């Protein structure tokens, strides 16, 4: 009896609480007009799902729709399949427009990717960003236990630790930034630079993709906040402010490599890859897989491909580029314009170079399921990953994992975070240089 009482008095096991802008689900109406939930794609979800699966954890985030939906039943059923609880956070249409489309994707995203010309520093965006971070903090505080670890993700929620502390949260709080972090000469252009840095320093641990990003963050803090200093002698730097210690380190995000490789070896995947190869009449296949975004360098990739076909006529009929573009943020005018430019350039290149039995570019604009994407990875002899700037880029890692026959070549932008890890195991290129011929590929 005494032993039972002791066991019952044990504190609850520490849980991992993930907080991100979106839940790892897509909520949409099916053909029967009923709401359905299906797993979402994306680097954050690919990386975090194996960590949280089948553990007593919780994932909090916006459920992804502005319509009035009875979300709880859908999330309960999905949570059972995923192996963790899902807690929704609602956004109004105005909050979605100003916090998400506005501050997150017209201010922070372009600034952190060295594309300041795309920034719109609207003060109303900042007001909404603060308000939504406060809402996320309140909902999170209502769903955590005293000894839980709260792990906040990405640039949408940089203020959350500050807001959680303001309402008395005592839990350990970590933050991971999936994008690059800019150097001081770029970050200083942000009108709310001090507020952002001071809020980030309320976290207990800040994780960034590369040492370059870590150092950029440290340099920004030391140059903009008086009296701040980091002990940077180790990989995880530390600093103390008003008795609070914060640690900053580089923790490159990755994928479940074994799972991708295992799925790529499945019979149906191999058969589908063979079908793809046969449909291209023995052409060497180059594969690009990119989310619709100006940071991904899709236009530069197409211009480089056109340049190669113009300069080297022997390539015509022998290589084909399969360019998969995953729809994203299509309500933002810059993204609408980008989609139009991409499709116009694809049409121009195909119109100029197509021959009987051969089309230079096969363009796919949709989200592909995991099995279909793996088949394209297996079928392609060359993976072409050329972002202008990227925190990591998991497509590069997925392509390598799926290349189980070890006969593929990865061509990778030197401005992707993944380039800092691979170095000798791929061909690195400057995506702004569209005239360079890559030796040994064509």
C-alpha positions in Angstrom: 0.0 0.0 0.0 2.8 2.4 0.9 4.6 1.6 -2.4 1.4 2.4 -4.4 1.1 5.7 -2.5 4.7 6.6 -3.4 4.1 5.8 -7.0 1.0 7.9 -7.2 2.9 10.9 -5.7 5.4 10.9 -8.4 5.4 14.1 -10.5 3.9 13.7 -14.0 6.4 12.7 -16.6 7.9 15.7 -18.5 6.2 16.1 -21.9 7.4 17.8 -25.0 5.1 20.7 -26.1 5.6 21.8 -29.7 4.3 25.2 -30.7 4.3 26.3 -34.3 2.3 28.6 -36.5 0.5 25.6 -38.1 -0.6 22.2 -36.9 0.8 19.3 -38.9 -2.5 18.9 -40.7 -4.4 20.2 -43.7 -8.1 20.8 -42.9 -10.2 21.0 -46.0 -13.5 19.8 -47.5 -13.6 16.5 -49.3 -15.7 15.5 -52.3 -18.6 14.8 -50.0 -18.4 18.4 -48.7 -17.4 17.1 -45.2 -14.4 18.5 -43.4 -11.3 16.2 -43.5 -7.9 16.3 -41.9 -4.8 15.0 -43.7 -1.1 15.1 -42.9 0.7 18.3 -44.1 4.1 18.4 -45.8 7.0 20.7 -45.1 10.4 20.7 -43.5 9.2 21.4 -40.0 6.7 18.6 -40.0 9.1 16.2 -41.7 11.7 16.8 -39.0 9.5 17.0 -35.9 7.0 14.1 -36.5 9.5 11.3 -35.7 10.5 13.1 -32.5 6.9 13.5 -31.2 5.3 10.4 -32.5 3.9 7.9 -30.0 5.0 10.0 -27.0 2.8 11.8 -24.5 3.3 15.2 -26.2 1.2 18.0 -27.5 1.4 20.1 -30.7 -0.3 23.5 -30.6 -0.9 25.7 -33.7 -3.4 27.3 -36.0 -5.7 24.7 -37.5 -5.4 26.3 -41.0 -8.9 27.4 -41.8 -10.8 30.6 -41.3 -14.2 28.9 -41.6 -16.3 27.8 -38.7 -15.3 24.2 -38.3 -16.0 21.8 -35.4 -12.3 21.0 -35.2 -11.9 19.1 -32.0 -13.4 15.8 -33.3 -11.1 15.9 -36.3 -8.0 16.7 -34.2 -8.8 13.9 -31.7 -9.0 11.3 -34.4 -5.8 12.6 -36.1 -4.0 12.8 -32.8 -4.6 9.1 -32.2 -3.1 8.2 -35.5 -0.1 10.5 -35.0 0.6 9.4 -31.5 0.3 12.8 -29.8 -2.3 15.4 -28.9 -3.3 18.3 -31.2 -4.5 21.6 -29.7 -5.9 24.2 -32.1 -5.4 28.0 -32.0 -7.9 30.1 -33.9 -7.0 33.1 -36.0 -9.4 35.8 -37.3 -9.2 36.8 -41.0 -7.6 40.1 -40.0 -5.0 38.3 -37.9 -4.2 35.9 -40.7 -3.8 38.8 -43.1 -1.6 41.0 -40.9 0.3 38.6 -38.6 0.8 35.8 -41.1 0.7 37.2 -44.6 1.9 40.6 -43.4 4.5 40.6 -40.7 5.7 37.0 -41.0 5.8 36.8 -44.8 6.2 40.4 -46.0 8.7 41.4 -43.3 10.6 38.6 -41.5 10.7 36.0 -44.3 12.3 38.3 -47.0 14.5 40.1 -44.5 15.9 36.9 -43.1 16.6 35.6 -46.7 18.6 38.7 -47.7 15.7 39.9 -50.0 14.9 43.3 -48.4 13.3 44.6 -51.6 10.4 42.4 -50.8 9.8 43.8 -47.3 6.8 45.9 -46.4 7.4 47.4 -43.0 3.7 48.2 -42.2 3.4 49.2 -38.5 -0.1 47.5 -38.4 1.6 44.2 -39.1 3.8 44.6 -36.0 0.8 45.3 -33.8 -1.0 42.2 -35.0 2.2 40.1 -34.7 2.5 41.0 -31.0 -1.2 40.3 -30.4 -1.1 36.9 -32.0 2.0 35.9 -30.2 0.2 36.8 -27.0 -2.8 34.6 -28.0 -0.5 31.7 -28.7 1.2 32.2 -25.3 -2.2 32.2 -23.5 -3.4 29.0 -25.2 -0.1 27.3 -24.6 -0.1 28.2 -20.9 -3.5 26.7 -20.5 -2.3 23.4 -21.9 1.0 22.7 -20.1 2.1 21.1 -16.9 4.7 22.5 -14.5 7.5 20.3 -15.7 6.8 20.3 -19.4 9.3 21.5 -21.9 7.9 24.1 -24.4 9.6 24.1 -27.8 8.6 27.0 -30.0 9.3 26.9 -33.7 10.1 29.5 -36.3 9.9 33.2 -37.1 6.2 33.5 -36.7 6.5 33.1 -32.9 9.7 34.9 -31.8 7.9 36.8 -29.0 6.3 33.8 -27.3 8.8 33.4 -24.5 8.4 37.0 -23.5 4.6 36.7 -23.5 4.7 33.4 -21.6 7.0 35.0 -18.9 4.6 37.9 -18.7 1.8 35.6 -17.6 3.9 33.7 -15.1 5.1 30.7 -17.1 8.0 29.0 -15.3 8.7 26.1 -17.7 11.8 25.8 -19.7 11.2 27.3 -23.2 13.3 26.6 -26.3 13.1 28.2 -29.7 14.3 26.9 -33.1 14.6 29.1 -36.1 14.2 27.2 -39.4 15.2 30.1 -41.6 18.6 31.7 -41.8 19.4 34.6 -39.4 20.7 37.7 -41.1 23.9 39.6 -40.3 23.7 43.0 -38.4 23.9 45.1 -41.6 20.6 43.5 -42.8 18.9 42.9 -39.5 19.4 46.5 -38.5 16.9 47.5 -41.2 14.0 46.0 -39.1 12.2 48.8 -37.3 11.5 46.5 -34.4 14.9 45.0 -34.1 15.5 45.7 -30.4 12.1 44.3 -29.4 12.7 41.1 -31.4 16.2 40.5 -29.9 15.1 41.2 -26.4 12.1 38.8 -26.8 14.4 36.1 -28.1 16.7 36.4 -25.2 13.8 35.4 -22.9 14.2 31.8 -24.2 16.3 29.4 -22.3 17.8 27.9 -25.5 17.9 29.2 -29.0 18.6 26.8 -31.9 19.7 27.9 -35.3 20.5 25.9 -38.4 24.2 26.6 -38.9 27.2 28.1 -37.1 27.0 31.0 -39.5 23.4 31.8 -38.3 24.4 31.4 -34.7 27.3 33.9 -35.2 25.0 36.3 -37.0 22.6 36.2 -34.1 25.3 36.8 -31.6 26.8 39.7 -33.6 23.4 41.3 -33.8 22.8 41.1 -30.1 26.3 42.3 -29.2 26.1 45.2 -31.6 22.6 46.4 -30.8 22.1 45.6 -27.1 24.4 47.5 -24.8 26.3 45.5 -22.2 25.5 42.1 -23.9 28.3 39.6 -24.3 28.4 35.9 -25.2 30.8 33.2 -24.2 31.3 31.8 -27.7 34.3 29.5 -27.0 32.1 26.4 -27.3 29.6 25.3 -29.9 26.8 26.4 -27.5 27.3 30.0 -26.6 25.9 31.4 -23.3 24.9 34.8 -22.0 23.3 36.2 -18.9 20.9 39.0 -18.7 19.3 40.1 -15.4 20.0 36.7 -13.9 18.6 34.8 -16.8 20.9 32.6 -18.8 20.3 31.9 -22.4 22.1 29.4 -24.6 22.5 29.7 -28.3 23.7 26.8 -30.5 23.7 25.4 -34.0 21.5 22.3 -34.4 21.1 21.4 -38.1 17.6 20.0 -38.8 17.3 16.7 -40.6 15.0 13.9 -41.7 14.4 10.3 -40.7 17.0 9.1 -43.2 16.4 5.4 -42.6 12.6 5.8 -43.1 13.1 7.6 -46.4 15.6 5.0 -47.7 13.3 2.2 -46.6 10.3 3.7 -48.4 12.4 4.3 -51.5 13.2 0.6 -51.6 9.6 -0.5 -51.7 8.5 -2.4 -54.7 5.8 0.1 -55.7 8.2 2.9 -55.5 10.8 1.1 -57.7 8.1 0.3 -60.2 6.8 3.8 -60.4 10.4 5.1 -60.8 10.9 2.7 -63.7 7.7 4.0 -65.3 9.0 7.6 -65.1 12.3 6.6 -66.6 10.7 4.8 -69.5 8.4 7.7 -70.3 11.4 10.0 -70.9 13.0 7.8 -73.6 16.3 7.3 -71.9 16.9 11.0 -71.3 19.0 11.9 -68.3 16.5 13.3 -65.7 17.2 16.4 -63.7 14.8 17.0 -60.8 13.9 20.2 -59.0 11.5 20.2 -56.1 10.7 23.6 -54.6 8.0 25.3 -52.7 6.6 28.4 -54.6 8.9 31.0 -53.1 11.2 33.7 -54.5 14.0 32.5 -52.1 14.1 29.1 -53.8 15.8 30.3 -57.0 13.3 28.7 -59.4 13.6 31.4 -62.0 17.4 31.3 -61.9 17.3 27.5 -62.2 15.2 27.8 -65.4 17.4 30.6 -66.8 20.5 28.4 -66.2 18.8 25.4 -67.9 17.8 27.6 -70.9 21.4 29.0 -71.1 22.8 25.4 -71.2 20.4 24.4 -74.0 21.4 27.5 -76.0 25.2 27.1 -75.6 25.4 23.3 -75.8 23.2 21.9 -78.6 24.4 18.4 -77.8 22.3 18.5 -74.6 19.1 18.8 -76.6 17.1 15.6 -76.6 19.4 14.0 -74.0 18.3 15.7 -70.8 15.0 16.8 -69.3 14.2 18.9 -66.3 11.3 17.8 -64.1 10.4 20.9 -62.1 7.9 20.3 -59.3 6.6 23.5 -57.6 4.6 23.0 -54.4 1.8 25.7 -54.1 2.4 28.2 -51.2 1.1 31.6 -50.1 -0.7 32.2 -53.4 -2.8 35.0 -51.9 0.4 37.1 -51.5 0.8 39.2 -54.7 4.5 38.6 -54.9 3.9 34.8 -55.0 1.1 35.2 -57.6 3.6 37.2 -59.8 6.3 34.6 -59.3 4.0 31.7 -60.4 3.2 33.7 -63.5 6.8 34.3 -64.3 7.8 30.7 -63.7 5.0 29.4 -66.0 5.8 32.0 -68.7 9.5 31.0 -68.7 8.7 27.3 -68.8 6.4 27.9 -71.8 9.1 30.0 -73.5 11.8 27.4 -73.1 9.6 24.6 -74.2 8.3 26.6 -77.2 11.9 27.3 -78.3 13.5 23.9 -77.9 10.9 21.2 -78.0 11.5 18.5 -80.6 9.4 15.6 -81.8 9.5 13.1 -78.9 11.3 15.4 -76.5 10.2 18.3 -74.2 12.9 20.1 -72.3 10.9 20.9 -69.1 8.1 18.9 -67.5 6.4 21.3 -65.0 4.3 20.0 -62.2 2.4 22.5 -59.9 0.9 20.6 -57.0 1.7 18.9 -53.8 3.0 15.3 -54.3 2.4 12.5 -51.8 5.5 10.9 -50.2 5.4 7.7 -52.4 5.1 9.7 -55.6 7.9 12.1 -54.6 10.2 9.2 -53.7 9.7 7.7 -57.1 10.8 10.9 -58.8 13.8 11.1 -56.5 14.7 7.5 -57.5 14.2 8.2 -61.2 16.3 11.3 -61.4 20.0 11.0 -62.0 20.5 14.6 -60.9 18.9 16.5 -58.0 19.0 20.2 -58.6 18.6 22.2 -55.4 19.5 25.8 -55.9 17.9 28.2 -53.4 19.2 31.8 -53.3 19.2 31.4 -49.5 17.8 28.6 -47.3 18.0 27.7 -43.6 18.7 24.1 -44.4 16.7 22.6 -47.3 15.5 19.1 -46.6 14.9 18.3 -50.2 18.6 17.8 -50.6 18.7 15.3 -47.8 15.6 13.5 -49.0 17.1 13.1 -52.5 20.2 11.6 -51.0 18.2 9.2 -48.8 16.1 8.0 -51.7 19.2 7.5 -53.9 19.5 3.9 -52.7 21.3 2.8 -56.0 24.0 5.4 -55.3 24.0 6.5 -59.0 22.6 10.0 -58.5 24.3 13.4 -58.3 23.2 16.3 -56.0 23.9 19.8 -57.3 23.4 22.1 -54.3 23.4 25.8 -53.8 26.3 27.0 -51.7 23.7 29.3 -49.9 21.6 26.4 -48.5 22.3 25.4 -44.9 22.7 21.8 -46.1 25.8 22.9 -48.0 27.6 23.5 -44.7 27.2 19.8 -43.8 27.9 18.0 -47.0 30.8 19.9 -48.7 32.7 17.0 -50.4 29.7 14.9 -51.2 27.9 17.0 -53.7 28.6 19.6 -56.4 28.1 23.1 -55.0 27.1 26.0 -57.3 26.3 29.7 -57.0 22.6 29.9 -58.1 23.1 33.5 -59.3 25.7 32.3 -61.9 23.6 30.8 -64.7 26.4 30.3 -67.2 28.7 27.9 -65.5 28.8 24.4 -66.9 29.0 21.7 -64.2 31.7 19.2 -65.2 30.9 15.6 -65.3 27.1 16.0 -65.3 26.1 16.6 -68.9 
